[in-house]
Amino acid sequence: MTRAGGPTIGGNVRHSGSTRGVLAAALAALQCGTAVAQGLQAESDEETIELAPLVVTATRSGESPFDLPVAIDVLDKAIIQNQKPMVLISEDLPRVPGTVVTNRGTYAQEEQIMIRGFGGRSQFGTRGIKLIADGIPASTPDGQGGPGLFDLGSARSIEVMRGGFSALYGNHSGGVVQVFTEDGPPEPTLSVRAMGGSDGTWIAGSKLGGEAGRLNYVVDLSRAQTDGYRDWSRATKEQGNTKLKVALDGGGTLSLIANALNLPESQDPLGLTAEEVKRNPRQASPAALTFQTRRTLDNLQGGVVLDQPLSAADDLRVMAYTGTRSNEQYIAIPLANQNAITASGGVSAFDRRFAGGNLLWTHSTTLADGPMTLVLGGEYDRSSEERKGYLNVLGERAALKRDEDNTVASWGTFVQGTWGFAPRWSLDLGLRYTEVRFDSDDGFICTPDRVTAPGTRPGTCSGSTVPITAANLNPDDSGSRTYGAWTPALGLLYSLTPSINLYANLGKTFETPTFTELAYRPDGGAGLNLGLDPAVSRHYEIGAKFLLGADARLNLALFQIDTDDELTVATNGGGRATYRNAPASRRRGVELLLESPLGRGFAGYLAATYLGSTFTESFPACAGIPCRTVAPTLNVTSVEAGNRIPGVPAFTLFGELSYAYEPLGFDAAASLYGQDKVYVNDRNSETAPGYWLANLRAGFTQDLGGLRLSEFVRIDNLLDESYISAVSVNDANGRFYAPGPGTNYLVGITASYSF
């Protein structure tokens, strides 16, 4: 032990069960392990197994994932940077069990990451999952995440943690995705890369890394552009990432990190109906062309991280960061709807400033002759924005329709520890308190007594021809709300043999709504949707980890998650989504990962997940927009207990067979990805069908003195499968579906030179 076709109609899914079975299984597995270990002890003491790379997300200190009582996996540089575009996180995360990434086919919406069924409600970007880059949050304090910030061209590793121990990271439900930038090599090295492929795709990048005395440095710059698989989906992404690390006296390091992301203009083709998909999956929605839906984004952030040993037993880590983000997005909303006094228009724009930091103290000691590590920490994050809305008049920005200042601040404090209380046993404990406060100051007011947004003539409001009256007005929508919760986590690990670990854990997470989800009320009323409550989830998990030899492993996890006040989409139409709480839900699943060399240069990899995710209490469905759920004359239907949570597939599978022949520098792989059908609404009346995608890649590498050349070609969706790559949950117009690309290719070359 190291440490102590088109979418089809689907039906409902029913569910039953209890938590007691999970806990009983955990106890049985651990008790069984004690007996079996006695018979295996003599043989196992002789084993020597090479462990996987260390991870820091679970304990905030370097540990082997094999020795942690949590489901956590790490993808290393060889996976991230080998024969890939290195533009989107969806290139890598399908290899992780329990994780789904949907590519909406447009940079305007960014990618949606789901872990164990959390995150499926997100209409753009990622929600419900904590995103971190080099210790700096890539999620705002309210929980809105942008995976486009991850620079994959300089990534050393990606860590994905699922389950209850993610409670120690604050405001989210499903898990944590953390990306780490590589260190520069010992010798100064310059590399350039160029790629081209289907749909007018061109990617270029350069990276410089090395060491100079105490300074280690890496700088990565890249530009990707594409015409897109669908009409009106042209996009450009420009990115830069820099890490400077200085070695300090006493064994410490000081790291300076800067990241820039620019999307000059990303067209958004929007979703299609089932009939539109059948006619032409490459078309854009007519509304996208009418209103020229698109997005521009500019994000700049930087931070400093100090790691300093204080003594043989104590370490200190201090991180501080700051940044700015500007965004302008054109949305397809009918002009008649935009004309309403309370409407916020069809152009959403904000200028945001954010900053924060954390402080961690780690202490190593012993308790009852067992090793113990304690971590005490605190975090503070703040984001403030000036948000405006304007009329979108057929793709042109016009009159002001929204003007508000929004601030969200989050702080948390936590303690966690690991104790090897017996030769084969270890206990991990953690407790965190998190508080999140939302404040909104409305500057767009049109009432008979007060007008801060004068219209084109007296008595009207900016962007509207409707007269202001006592019954037709835009009042002061300012408001605030504070959410807070204690979130504990507990994990128990038993080393059956040096190559077999059994574990169990439980934890509690809470997730607040984001500012976007608070912005509009489902009933169409004025003011923020301050009635939204946070989702509170209780996680239970048991698992086993096997080291099968050098570079071979098998992981198995079974889990159950019970959630109160699940955050769901209430209405989704006219370019706007509103949100509400569903009473309760349950997620039950199994995750399997198997990785092994097969001999003669071959290796195999398999990641499979089964997930049952259902609402466990019925609730009324919305009838129209605004949402009406009371009057029986409106023929309101119900979302029945047992219905599947929309947007979440029941199973996913990723498999890869790779081959390497070192004498020729040859490397190739064939992979297969499949997922089950996905329900697109709470009532489970329509589905996006399941699909399977086959992919091939191959390339050569040559070492020519100080020059290293690598060439590759990859073909994705080899069999030209028609499939839906992402869905828009509960869309009122039936435009649920974003079709994925057919067969597509990419050819690339990288040249690296060491000085």
N, C-alpha and C positions, 0 to 999 in steps of 0.2 A: 504494500500500500504506500503510495507516494506521500500522502499527507493524512494526518488524522482527518349543310343545306339550310333552309330557313328555319327560324325558331318554331317550336311545336308547343302544343298545349299540354300542361302537366297537372297532376292532382296533388292532393294534400299528403303529408307524411305525419304519422302518429308517433307518439313517444311516451315511454314510461320508464321508471327506474328510481333509484335512490342513491344517496351518497354513501350509505353504510357499506355497500358492496366494495366500493373503492378502498375505504379505510381497512376493511377486513382483509382484502387481498394484500394490502401493504404489510400488515402485521404477519400474515401467513408467509409471505415471501421472505421476510426478514428472519422469522423463526426457523423456516426451512433451511435458510442459508447457514445457520449455526451448526446444524447437524451434518449437512453435506460437507462443510468445510473441514471437519475432522478427518474425513476419508480422503480429501484431496490435499491435505497439508504437505505431506512429504514431497509429493511431486511438484506442487506449485511453488514451494520455497526455492526451487532451482530455476524457475522461469526468469528470463530477462526480457522485458518487453520495451520497445521504444515507444514513448508516449507522443501524443499529438502536440502541436504548438500550444503554448500557454495562452490563456484568455484572461481578460480583466473585467469583463462586463458583469459577471456574477458576483464577484467578491471585491472588485476594485483593486485587486492585487493579482499578480501573475500566478495562475493555477492551471493545471492540466484539466481540460474538460472531462476527462475520464474520472477525475477525483472530485467532481462536483455533483451534488444531489439535485441537479436541474437539467433540463433539456437545453443544451447550448451547443452550437456548431460553429466552426470557423472555416471560412474559405480563404485560402492563401493566395499569394501573388501569382503563382503558377496557374491557378484556375482563372483568376480575374483578368490577367493580361495576356493570356495565350490564345491567339487566333480568334479574337473578338473585336467588335467595334470600340468597346470601352466608352460607351456613351450613356447607356441606360442600365439601371440596377436590375431590370428584368432579364438581362443577359446571364445573371449569376444566381439569383435567389431561388429559381425553381429547383436547384440542387438541395435545398434545405427542407426537410420534412415539416409539415404543418404550415408552410409558407406559400402564399399565392401572390403573384404580381400580375396585374392586368395592365396591358399596354393599350391606351386608348387611341393610338395611332396619330397623336398630335402632341407636340410639346406645349400647346396652350393649356392643357389640363394636367400635365405631369402624370406620373404613374401612381397607381393605387396598390399599396402593400397591405396584405391581409395575413394575420397570424392567428391560427386556431379560430378562424371565423370572425375575428374582430377587424373592422376597417371596411367592410363591404358597403356601408352606407355612403361613403365619401363620394361626392360628385366631382371633385377635383383634388389632386394631391392625395396625401395620406392622412388618415385620422385614426386614433385609437392605438397607434404604434409610436413609441418613442424613437426618434431618429437623432443620432449623435455622430459628429465628424471630429475625430481627434480630440475628444472630450468636450467639444463645443456643441451645444444643441443645434440640430438642424430642424427642430420643431419649435414653434412659438410657444410661449407659456400656456396658451389656451389649448394646445394640442394639435394645431394644424402643422403638418409636416411637408417639406419639399424635398423628395429624394433626388431631384435634379441637381442639388447642391453637391452631391457626392462626386468627387473627381476620381474616376476609376483608372485613368492612365497612370496615376502615381500611388494607387492603393496597395498597401502591404497586405491587408487582411480585412475581411468582413466578418463580424461576430453577430450571430442571431440567437437571442435568448428568448425562450417561450415559457409561459407559465407563471406560477405564483411569485417567484423571486423578482420578477420585473416590478413588483409592488414597491421596491426600494428605489425606483426611479421616478415616482410621482404620478403625474397626471396622464394616465393612459390605461388601457384594458388588456391589450393582447401580448405585448412583448417589447423587446428592444433590438434595434438594428444599429450597430456601431461600425463605422469605417475608420481605419487607421492608415495614415500616410506612411509610405516606406521611408527608411533612412537612405541617404546617399551612399553609394559604394565607396570602398577605400580609395580607389583611384578616380580622379575626375573623368566622368563619362558623359558624352553627348549622344543622344539618340533622337532620330527623326522617324516618323511613321506617316504613311500615306495609304489610303484605302479608297476604293471606288466600287459601286455596285448598282443594283437595281433601283429604279425610280429616281434616277438622278442623284444618288447618294455619293457624297464626297466627304472624306474625313482626313484631316491633317493634324499632326501634333509634333511637338518637340519637348524633350526632357533633358535637363542638365542636373547632374548630381555628383557629389564627391565630398572630400574632406580637405580642410586646410587648417592644420593645427588642431585647436580645440573645436573648430566649427565644422559641423556636418550640415550639408544643404541639399535640397532637391527643389527644382522648379519645373512645373509641367504646364504647358500651354496647348490648347487644342481648339479646333473649329470643326463643327459637323454641320452639313447642310443636306437637305433632301427635298425632293418634290413631293414625297409622300405616296403611299399606295393609293389613297383615295384622292378625288378631286378636292381642291381647296384645302390642302394639308401641307403646303410648303412650309419649311421651318429651317431656322439656323440657330445653332447653339455654340456660343463662344465661352470658354472657361479657362481659368488659370488657378493654379494651386501652388503655394510655396510653404516650405517648412525649413526653418533654420534652427538648429539645435546646438547649443553651446555647452561643453562639459565644464562643470564648476569644481572648485576645490571641495574636497570632502565627499566626492562621489555623486554630487547632484548634477542636474541638467536644467537648462533654461531653453524652452522651445518657443519660437515665434511662428505663428501660423496665419496665413492670409489666403483668402479664397474669393474669387470674383466669378460671377455668372452673368451672362448677358444673352437674352433672347430678343434680338432686334425686332422680329415680327414672326409670330407663329400663327398660321391660319388654323381655324378650327372647323372641321366639316360637320360637327354635331352628330347626334345619333340618328339612326334610320328606323322606320317601321319594318315589321316582318315582310310586308309586301314589297317595300323598297329594296330590302336586301335581296329578295328573290329576283327582282328585275335587274338590278345592277349594284353589286356590293361596293363598287368603287366610287359611286356617286356621292356627292355631298348633299346634305339636307337642303331643300330649296330655301329654307329660312336662313341658312348659313350664307348663301350667296346674296340673298336680298339685303341682309344686315351686315354683310362682310365681317362675320365673327372672327376675331383674332385677338392676339395678346402680345404685349411687349413687357419685358421684365429686365430689371437691372438690380443685382444683389451684390453687395460688397461687405465682407466681414473679416475681422481679424481678432486674434487672441494671443495670449501669452500663458504658458504653463510652466510652473516651477515645481520640480521634483527634487526634494532635498532630504537626505538622511540627517536626523538629529542626533542619533546615537545608534548603537548596535541593535537596539530594540524598537526604535521610533523613526517614522518617516513622515514627512509633511508634503502635501501636494496642494498647490494654490493655482487656480485658473481664473482668468478674467477675459472677457471678450466684449466686442461692440460691433455694430454694423448698421447698414442702411439698406432699404429695399423699396424700389419704386415699381409699381405695376399699373398697367392700363389694359382693360379687357372689354371687348365689344361683344355684347350679348344680343341674342335674337329675341326681342320682345315686341309684339305688335304695337304700332304707333298709337292705336286707340287706348291700349292699356297704359302706355307711357304717359299719356295725356292726363291721367288721373292726378289729382292734387297730392295724394299719398304715395304715388308711384315714385321709385327712385331712379327711373330712367333705364337706358340700355347700354350705358358705358359706366363701368366701375373702375375707379382710379384711387390709388392711395400712395402716400409717401410715409414710410415707416422707419422709425429708429428703434434699435433694440440693443440691450446690453445685459450683462449679468456676470456671475462668477460662482465659484464654489471653493470650499476649503475642506480638506480631508486630512485627518491624523490617523496613522496606523501604528498600532503597538503590538509587539510580539512578546508573549510571556508563557508561563505554564500554570496550569490549574490541576491539582490532584495528580501531579506527575504527567499530565497530558499537555501537548502543545496547544496554545490558544493564540488567536489573532483577533484583535478588536479594531474596528474602523468607526470613527466618529466623524460626522460631516454635516455640512450645511450648504444650501444652495439658494441663490436669488436670481430671478430672471424678470426682465421688464421689457415690454414692447408698447410703444405709443405711435399712433398713426393719425394722419389727417386724411380722412376718407371722403371722397366726393362721388356723386353720380350725375350723369348728364344724359340728355336725350340722345339716342342713336337714331339719326334720320338717314336711313338707308346707307349706313356705313360711315356717316359723318357725325362728329361730335357737335352737339348744339347746346341748348340752354341747360343751366344748372338745375338738378333735381334732388340733390342730397348733399349735405355739408355737416360733417360731424367729426369730433375728436374722440378717439377711442384709446383707452389704456387698459392693458391687462398685466398684472404683476403676480408672480408666484414665488413663494418661498417654502423651503422645506428643510427639515433637520432629521437626521437618521443615525441609528447605531446598528451595526451588524457585527457578528463575530462567528468564528469557527473554532471548535474545540474538539480535539481528539481525545475523548474521555475514556477510551479503552483501546487496546491494541488494534482492533479491527473496525472500530466504530468512530464516526465523527458526526458532530451536530453543528448545523448552521442555523443561526437565528438572526432576525432583523426586525426593526420597527422604525417606521417613518411617519412623520406628520407633515402634510402638505396643505397649503392654503393658497387659493387662487381667487383674485379679485378682479372683477370687470367694472369699468367705468366708461360711460358714454355721455358726451356733452353735445346735444343737438343744436346746430346753428341754422337749421332750415325750418322755419316756423311760419305758417300762414294761417292765421285765425282772424276773426273779425276785429279783435282788439290789438293784434300784433302781427306784423309782417316783416320778417328779416330777409325774405327772398322775393322781392317785388316782381310782378309779372310785366307783360308787355303793355298793360293798361291798368289803371287803378282798379283795385278789387279783385285782381287775379294773382296767381302764384307763379313763380318762375317755371317755365316749361309746360304750362297748362293753360288752356283756354276756358276752363270751367270757373265760374265766379266763386269767390269764397263766401260761404254762408255758415250759419251756426251748425248746420247738419253736414256740411261739406268743407272740411278743413284739414290742415296738417298741423297737429298740435306739437308741443315740445315733447319729444320722445326721449329725453335724457333719462338715464337710469343707471343703477349699479346693483351688483350682487356679489356676494362672497361665498365661496365653497371651501370646505375644509374636511379632512378625514385623516384618521389614523389607519395605516396599512401595515399589518404584520406579515412576516414570512418565516417559515420553519422548514428545515430540510434535514433528513437523517440518511446517512450513507453507511453501508456495511460492505466490507471487503471480503467477499466469499473466498477468493484467491487473488494473487497479484494480478491476474488478468480478467477477473470478473467482479464487478461492483454492482450492488443492488441499492436502490434508493427510493425514498418517498419524500414528498414535500407538499406543503399547502401554503396558501397565501391569500391575501385580500387586496384587490385593486379598486381604484375609483377613477372615473373619467368624466371630466366636465364637458359640457358643450363648448364648441369654439365660438368666437365672435360672429363668424358667418352664420352659425346655426342659431344664434340668439338674435340675429338682425331682423327677422320677419316672423310674424305670428301666423300660425296656420289658419286662424279665424279671420284673417285680413284686417284685424284691428291695428290701431296705431301703437307705437312704442315697441320696445325690445321684448323678445319672447322670454321674459324673466321667470316664467313658470316652469321652464325646463329644469329638471333635477339631474344630478350626476348619475351615471351608471355605476353600480357597485357590484363587483364580481368576487365570488369565492372559488378559488382554484384548488383542485385536488389531483395529485399525480403520483404514480408509481412507475418505476422503470428499471432497466438493467442495461449495463454497458459491458461489452466483451472486447478484449484485445485478442485478436486471433493470430497474432504474429506480427512481424515487421510490416508496417504500412497496411494492416488489415484490422477492421473493427466492425462491430455490430452493435447498434443501439436500438432499444425498444422502449417506448413510453406509452402509457395508458393514462388518460386524463378525463376529468369532468370539471366543467365550469358552470356555476349557477349565477345568473345575473338578475338583479332587480333594476327596474327603470331603464331597460335597454334603450339607447338612443337610436331612433329610426327616422326615416324620411316620412313626413306627413303628407306633403303635397310637393309636386315637382312639375312645373309647367311655366310656359312663358319666360323661360330663362331663369326662373327663381325656384329654389327649393326651400321648404320650411321643415321643421323637425318637431318631434314630440317624444315622449317616453312610452314605450310598451311596458306592460306590467312586469313581465318576467320571461326569461329564456334559459335554455340549457344547451351546452355544447359537450358532446362526448366523443372521444376519438382515440385513435391508435396511430402512432408514428413509428416507422421503421426506416433505419438507415443501414446499409451494408456496403462496405468498401473493401476491395481486396485485389492484390495482384494475382494474375492467373497463370503466370509463367510464360516464357518465350516472348517477352515484351508486351503481353496483353494485360489489361487491368479492367475490372468491372466496378460499376458504381450504381447503387439503387437507392432511391428515396421515395417512400410511399406513405400516403396518409389516407385514413378514413375518418370522416368527421360528420357526426350527426348534430346539426344545429337547428333548433326548433324554438318557437314561441311556446311557452308552457301555460300561458293564460290567454284566454280570448280577449279581444278588444275591438271596438268598432272601427271599420275602415272609413276613410274619408270619402265623401260623396261630392266630388267637384272641388273647385278652387274658387273662393276660400273653402277650407275644410268644414263640413257640416256633419256632425255625428249624433245629433239628438233627435230631430224631428222625424218620426216614423213615416211621414208622408213623402219624405225624400228617398224612400226605398234604400236606406242605408244597409249595407251588408257588414258582416263581421269578419275579422281575421281570426280564424279558429285556432284554438290550442292544438299543437301538433303541426301547424304549418311550418315549412322550412323558412329560415331567415334568408331573405333574398340576397343575391349576389355572391353566395358562398357555395362552392361545389362540394359534393359529398365525398369525392375521392380525387386525389391527384397522384400522379406517378411520374417520376423522372428516372430514366435508366440510360447508362452510357457504357459502351464498350470501346476502350481506347487501345492503341497500339503504338509502340515506339521502337525504332531501330536506330540505336545510337551511332553505329559506324557511318551511316548516311545522314545522320541528323534528321531523320524522318519521324513525324508525329502525326497521327490521324485518330479520328474518333467518329463513331456513329451514335447518335442519341435519339431517344424517344421520349416525348412528353405527352401525357394524356390527362384529361380531367372530365369529370361527370357534368351532366347538364346543370344549369344554373337557373333558379327561379328569379324572375325579374320584378315581381311585386309581392306585397305582403299576402295577397289572397292566393298566391301560387296558381294563377290562371294562365300564365304564359311562361315559357322557358326558352333559354338559349341552349341548344343541344350540346351534348358532350362531343369531344373530338380528340384525335391523336395526331401529333406532328412528328415527322421523322426529319432528322437533320444530319448532315455530313460536313466534316471539315478535315483538311489535311495540309501539311506544309513541310518545309525543309529549313534547316538552320546550318549556316557555315561559319566557322571560326577562322579568320584570316589574319593572324597576328593580333593586333589591337582592334581589328574591325570584325564585327559580328553582324551577319545578315540573316534575316528571317523572312520567308515568304509563305503565304498561305492563301487558300481559297476555301470558302464555306458556302454551302447551299442549305438554306432553311426552308422548311415545309416542302421537302423533296417531292412528296406525292401530290402537291397542289390541293391540299385539303381546304374546303370551304368551312370557315369557323367564325365564331364571334369572340373577339379578343377581350371585350369589356362590355359591361351593361350599365345603363343609367336607371337606378332603382326607382320604381313607382312613377315613371314618366307619364304625365296625364295625356299626352298626345300619342302614346304608344311608340315613341321613338326611343326604344330601350337599347338598341343594338349598335355596337361599333364593330364592323367586320375587320378581321385580321388579314394580313397580306397573303397572297398566294406564294408560289415558288419564287424565291428571291435569292440572289447571290451577292457575295462580297469578296473582293480580291484585295490583298494588302501586302505591304512590305515594310519592314523595320530595319534600320541601319543604326548600329551603336558603335561608337569609337571611344576607347579609353586612352587618355593622354599619357 
